[in-house]
Amino acid sequence: MDFLRHFSTLFLESAPWLLLGFILAGMLKVFVPMGWMNKQLGGHGLKSVVKAAIFGAPLPLCSCGVIPAAVGLRRAGASKAATTSFLVSTPETGIDSITVSYVLLGPFMAIVRPIAAIGSAIFAGLLVGKDEKEIKTTASYAPETSSCCGSATKEPEATSCCGSAAKAPEATSCCGSSTKASETSCCGSSQAPTKTTSVVSKIRSGLVYAGTELVEDTALWLLVGLAFAALVQTYIPDGFLASWGNGLLAMLVMVVISIPMYICATASTPIAAGLLLAGVAPGAVLVFMMAGPATNIATLGVVAKELGKKALIGYLTGVLGGALFFGFLVDFLVTKFHISVVPQIGPDLTLLPSWVSLSTGVLLALLIVVSITKQLTAKLSNKHSHQHNH
């Protein structure tokens, strides 16, 4: 019963901020077209690396969706350095993860997280671009690519954010499901809106995107993260992990744990909150939140294939080196200035009226149930179809 009580409390207190983050992310997607970003980030040099990190940080793309988007930037003329910078900053943070970080980790971590993501992205981009030869002319790049789920496309012509142009009425999305070309895929790309598109219709599209695809991308791991945090609160005594939860050893443990995980920035936050509650130092928690979304196996494989093995070494060095640097910096600042890093939830830390938490919690629960049901139905349908074909 204590577990269910802690889980429901965490869920209800974080629900308003999760929904706010999803809505802001949806608005960002419909009002900031990917094609415009391709134009802004194409090219070489330090300026493009910095711009790629800053533009990528607030985007609501998960570890899966950022891969084809980054390939699209590369084919639009962006350097390996700028592509790497975008590939690091985008999954490490986002406007949705920042809002939930505030309530689950406190204001200090909510501010530090995007700064660390941008800093490590610039560092990784500069490392990858150090030995890169500047190419002034734009050429077609690698006519065949793999998406994050292994599907290949061969159209080398002008690209979408997934790196391929859809000419047929239907196209395969980066998650392997067939979607109409006019619909939004999980890669975060969509058909460019016409000039007659009204602001109201854009807002409606953003809300639909937030309530469907964004929730689908994060629902399962959000529940896992909240359950982990509730387990920590229920069964692990305060300060139990504090003996090994500080310093370089704790940060290296977080790196080892995070690399095989396939988790996005928003969904990693409840797990980070559980680690924080268990006594792990804020610096080590930050390392987990940075390394987890950016170093999953799928991303590393695509970096090696699309940018080269040398770029993969620079990518890993930048991500892990940046995470460790900012982890030590956070621990130093917390100790030096006696900064309190505590979740903004609990009986004494309620930020919003109970009716707001309850209503948004019910709404979020319904969205999660619908998204999980939809995914299970699609899997069962694909399984039956596969068995029928054989």
KEKOLLUM-750290 format. One record per residue (C-alpha): z, x, y; residue in one letter. Coordinates in steps of 0.1 Angstrom, whole numbers, plus 5000, padded with zeros to 4 digits. Layout:
KEKOLLUM-750290
ZXYA...
end
This chain:
KEKOLLUM-750290
500050005000M500750295024D497250425018F495650095026L497850055057R496850405069H493250345061F493050015079S494850165109T492450455111L489450225107F490549975133L491450235159E488250425155S485950125153A485550065190P484650425196W482250435167L480450125179L480350265215L478850585202G476250405181F475250195210I474950495234L472950675207A470650385203G470050365240M469350735242L466750705215K464750425230V464850555266F464250925258V461050935237P460551225213M457051295226G458551375260W461051605244M458251785225N456451845258K459751975275Q460652205247L457352355238G456952725246G458853045243H461653245259G465253205268L464652895289K463252695260S466152805237V468752685262V466752355269K466452295231A470152325226A471052105255I468451835247F469351835210G473151805215A473351435224P470651315200L471751085172P469951265145L471651345112C471251655090S468251475073C466551345104G466751665125V464551855100I461251685105P462051645142A462452025145A459152085126V457551855151G458752065179L457452375162R454052225158R454052125194A454152485204G457952565204A458952915193S461052985162K463953055186A463752715203A463152535170T466252705156T468352615187S467352255184F467952255146L471552385152V472752185181S471451845171T473351785138P476551965150E477251715177T475951395193G476951125217I478250915188D480351195173S481751285208I483250945213T484850925179V486051285183S488051165214Y489950905194V490451095161L490851455174L491951415210G490251495244P490451875241F488451875209M486051615222A485151855251I485152175231V482952035203R479651995222P480252315242I480652505209A477552335194A475352435223I476752785224G476252855187S472752695189A471752935218I473253225198F471353135166A468053085186G468353425203L468953595169L465953425153V463753505183G464753865187K462053995163D459653715170E456253805185K455353595215E452253385208I450653255239K448053035222T448952725204T447652705169A448152465140S451152575121Y451652535083A449452245074P451752145046E455452075051T458351935032S460551675046S464351675040C463851465009C460951664995G457951455004S454851655016A452351565042T449051735048K447751605081E447651905105P446551715135E448751605164A452151525153T455051295155S458651425153C458251435116C455451685119G452651455106S450451185120A450550855102A446950715100K447450455073A449250125079P452150255060E453750595060A456550765040T459650825060S461751145056C464150965033C461450865008G461150495017S457950335028S457950205063T455350055085K453950295110A455150085139S458750095127E461350355134T461950605106S465250785098C463651095114C464350935148G460650895157S459050575166S455750445180Q455550515217A456450205237P453750045258T453950025295K454549655293T457649705272T460549545291S463949705295V465449415276V463249475246S464049845247K467749765248I467249515219R465449785199S468150035206G470849795194L468849715162V468450095156Y472150155162A473249865139G470849945110T469550305106E472450485124L475050295104V473050345072E472950725078D476750755084T478450455066A479250625032L480550945046W482450765073L484350575046L484950895026V486251065057G488550785067L489850765031A490451135031F492451115063A494450825050A495251015018L496451305038V498651085059Q500050915028T500651185003Y500651525021I503751625040P503451725076D502652095079G501852135041F498652325048L499952505078A500852815058S497152885050W495652665076G495552935103N493553245111G490453395095L491253295059L491452925068A488152945087M486353115058L487752845035V486252585058M482952765057V482952765019V483852405017I481252295043S478152465031I477452255000P478351935019M475651705032Y477451535061I476651445097C478651515128A480051165131T481051135095A482651485094S485151375122T487551165101P487751445075I488451695103A491251455115A492751455081G492651835080L494351845114L497051605103L497651815072A498452115094G495152305095V494652485128A492352335154P490052645152G489552605115A488952235119V486252315145L484652555121V484352285095F482752035120M480252295131M479252455098A479252135077G476351945094P474252255101A474452455069T473652205041N471352315014I468452095025A468452245060T468652605047L465752545024G463552405051V464452695075V463452955049A460152775042K459052685077E460552975098L460853255072G463553435054K464353655084K464853345104A467153205078L469353515081I469453475119G470153105115Y473153155092L474453435113T474153235144G475752915130V478653085111L479153355137G479253105165G481552875145A484053155139L483853275175F484552935189F487252875162G489153185173F488653085210L490052735204V493152875186D493653125214F493352855241L495652615222V498352895218T497953045253K498052725273F500152515248H497352255245I498251955224S495651875198V496551545183V494651225173P494750955199Q495650695173I498950565159G501650325170P502450515201D498950615210L497050295211T494250315237L492849965235L494249615231P494649505195S492149225198W489449475208V490149695178S490249395154L487049245166S485049565167T486549655133G485349335118V481849385133L481649745121L482849645086A480149385084L477449635095L478649885068I478749615041V475149505050V473849865051S475449965018I474149645002T470649715015K470650075002Q471949964967L469349694966T466549934975A467750184949K467849914922L464449784932S462950144931N464550194897K463149874882H459749954897S459850304882H460750164848Q458049904850H455450164858N456450364827H
end
